[in-house]
Amino acid sequence: MIIAVDHGNSSIKTEHFTFPSALEKHANKPPMAADILEYGGSHWTMSGQRIPYMMDKTKDDRFFMLTLIAVAKEITHCGYLPPGADVDLAVGLPPEHFSLMREPFTQYLKRGELQFSFNDMPTSINIKNVFVYPQAYAAVVPQGTRLKDEPRIFIIDIGGLTIDVLLLKNSKPDLHYCRSFETGVITMTNSIIGKIGAQHGIKLAEEQIVAAIKGDPRLVLQQHVITDILTYARQHADAILDELRENMVELKANPAIFIGGGSILFKPFIENSPMIVKADFILDEKANAIGYAMLAAHQLKRPSV
């Protein structure tokens, strides 16, 4: 079984699920929590506190535990997996860090035979292979035929903290030209929380900022506060485009495909910008995970699940 996992700074994505990159460890089983992972004598639950940004996600076990939760969710979606079944993990890394981190990330995840329990469902698997692919490129794999028509196209992945940029030449990734910037959605929300707090005396949460930008009708905020949030969000989107241009990502002369949850969030501000000649958006935030699964299936010459 191929299971694809996109290890984002804000959220974990698989082919069928998205959940926060937030985790808390417990010595004993929490009595009231949902989605409890039990592994190696410890219990892990989802928390409201996102894991701080880690360029190297192998520094501790938290992203491995999130991987096990992702695996468990995909097995549940599949319906059944025989005990001890082989699992091939398909994952990714930012293009700029790909060469440096590929081997350490592979070894971090490739732990062979494992036994764990998720929501009291015992599971045993054997992680047989770990395939690591460049983020951003994986997300546009399903666009293969369309990409062949473009001699040069930038793939811009706006995520939780980072913005990863990859140049494709004749549909092939140019790993000599890849950039990563720490000006994603988390940077914006932290800035807006500070500004709104100073101006209006309100302490907002990240999800309230995102809800305001999305126009969520359930949000309970005064209109002038929402207006200020939208103004700051537009300014951040403009700053992203300025930063891209300063780093030789010339979007007035090259088409671009925007991917990632941040791209979806900023789409209204980006698509009509005079700084862009041609932009497409992939609106499924699980696009990288779907691409990882396709690439692994091709490598193994068998279908993903």
N, C-alpha and C positions, 0 to 999 in steps of 0.2 A: 504494500500500500504506500503510495506517495502522499506525504503530508507536507504542504507548503506553509511556511510561517514567515511573515514579515514583521521583524522586531523593531517597531517604531518607538520613538521616544515618548510619544503621547499614548499610542495604542498598539496592541498586537492585532495583526490581521491574518486570517487564514482564508481559504477559498470561500468559506461559508459564514465566518464569524468575525466580529470586531469587539475587542474588550480593552479596557484601560491597562496601560503598563504601570499598574499599581499593585503592590503586594505587601503583605504583612505576615511575619513569622510568629507562630505560637508554640509554646512547649506542650500544651495540651489542646485537645479538640475544643474549639469555641462552641458554646451551646446554641447560639442563635444565628450563626453566620451561614450564608449560602455559598455555593461553589468553593468547597473545601478540598484542597489537595493534601493528601497524606503521603509523605515520602521520607524514607530514612529516619523514621522516628519523630519527625517534626510535622506540624500542620501549617499550611499556608492558605491565606484567604485574600480575596481582593480587598483593597483599602481605598480610601478617598485620597491618599497621598501618593502622587505619581513619583516613580523612581527618578531621582535627579539625573540629568543628562550624563551619559557615560559614552565616550567615544569607543572605549574598549569595554564591550559588554561581557567579557570573560573574567572580569576582576572578582566577581563573587557569583553565587549560585542563583541570584534572583531571576536573571533572564533565562536560565535553564528551567527553573520552576514554571515560569510563564510559558516556556515551550511545552512542558508536560501538560499544562492546562489546555494549551492549543491542541495538542495531540489528542487529549481526552475528549475535547469537544468535537473534533473531526471524526473520531471513532464512534461517538454517540450518533453523530449525523449519519454516518455510514450504516449504522444499525448493528453490526456485529463484526468482531475481529477475533479469530481463534487465539487462545492463549499462546504467548510466545511467538506470535506472527512477526515477520520481518516488516520494518517500517523504514522507508527511505525519506529522509528529511530534505526538503528543498528550501533554501534560505537565501538571504542576500546581504550585501554590504554596500555602503556608499561607494561610488566609483573611485573617489579620491583615496579611499582607505582600502580598496579591494586587494591590491597586491600585498600590502603589509599585513592585513588582518585575516586573509583567507585561511591560511593554515591554522593559526591559533583558534579561530572560530570553529573550524571543522573539528578539531580535537576537543574543544569545549563541549560540543554537542554529541559527538560520536562516543557514546558510553556503553554500547553493546546491550546486553540483557538487563532489563529494568523491570522492577515491580513497584507499582504505586496504586493509590486509590483516589478516585475523584468522585465526590458526592456519594461516598460509601460504595462505589462500584470498583472492585478490584480489577486491575489491568496489568498484564505482563506483555512486554514487547521486546523485540530485539532491533535496536537502531543499527541497521546494516550499512547504509550509505548516508553520507551527508554531502549534498551538492550545494555549492555556494556560487551565486551569480551576482552580477552588478545590478544594484537597484537602478531604477529609472529605465534602463534598457529592458529589463524583464517586463515592465508594465506595458511596453509598446510592442511586445512580441506578437500579440494577436493582430496588430496593425501591419504585419509583414508586407503584404502586397502593396498597400498604400505607401509605405516608407520607401519602396524601391523607386518611386517617382520623384523623390527628393534627393538631389546630390548632397545637400547639407541641411541638417535640421537639428535644432537644439531640443533636448528633453529636459524639462525643468520640473523637479520633484520638490514641492513645497510641503515639508512635513512639520512635526511638532516643534522641533528646535532648529533643524538644519534645512537648508535649501541645497539640493544636490543637482548639479548641471552636467550633462553629458552631451557631447557632440557626436552625431551619427553622420558618416559619410557614405553615401550610397547604401544606406540601411545597416552599415557595420559600425560598431562603437569605436571611437577614437579615444583609447584610454590614455593617450598623451595629452588630451584636452578634457579634463574633468575638474570640476571645482566644487567646493562645499563651503557654505556660509552659515553662520549661526544666527540667522535673522528670521527664523520661522515663526509659527503661530504663538509659541510660548513666549518668545521675546516680545511680540506685540501685546499679548494679554497682560503680561507683567507690567508693561509700560502704561497701558490703559488703566489698569487697576490703580496704579499710583496717581495718574492724572485725575481720574474721576474722584478718587478719595480726597485729593487736595482741593478740587473745585467744588464738589458737592457734599463732602463729608459722608460718603457712602463707601462701605467696604464690599466690593463685588468679588464674586468667585469667577474663575476662568470660564465655567460653563455658562454663566450669565452673559459674559462678553460675547461668546460664540453664539448664543441664542439671539442676542440683539442684532448681530450681523446677519444671521439667517432669517431674521424677521419672524421669529417664533411668537405666535399670538398668545402663548401661555405666559410669556415673560411679564412680570409685574414691575415695571419701571416707568417713571415719568418720561414723557416724550422728549423733553429737552435733554435728559440724560442719554436716551437712546441716540438722539441726533449727534451729541458729542462723541459717543462711541463710534458711530459710523464715520464721522469726520476723521477721527484718529486712525480708524482701520484703513480708510482711503489713503491717508498720508503714509501709512506703513506699506501699503501695496505700491505706492509710487516710489518709496525709498528702496524697495526690493528691486524694482525695475532700474532705478538709478545705479544701484550696486552691481547689477548684472552688466549694465553697459560699461561701467568703469572697469570691469574685469573681462572685457573683450567678448561679452555675449551680446552681439549687436542684433537686436530684434527688429530693427528697421530694415535690415537687409537679409535676414534669414527667418524662415518660418520656425515655429516652436510648437511643441506639444506640452501642455501643462498637466501634471499628474499629482496625486497625493491629496490628502484631506485639506491642506492649506490652500492648494490651488482651487479646490471646490469652493472653499470659503471666500477666497478673494476674486473669484470669477467675475462678479459684477463690476469690480474696480479695474480688472486687468483687460477684459476683452475689448473695451472701447478706448483703451489708452492710445494716444497718438505715438507712443514709443514702440508700438508693435505693428508689423506689417501683416502678419498672418498667424493666428493662434488657434489651435484646437485644444479641447479639454477632454480628458478621460475622467468621467464622473463617478467611477466606482473606486472608492478608496482601497478596495481589496485588489486592485489591478496588479500590484507587484506580486502578491501571493499567487494569483492566477497565472501570471507569467512564469514564476518559479516552477509551478507544477507542470506547465507545458514544456519548459526547457528540460526538466528532469525526465518527463515521459519520453521526449525525443531522444534523450541521452540513453535511456534504458530500453527504448523502442517498445514501449507499452503504454497503455492509457493511464492517465491519472484518475483519481477517484473524486 
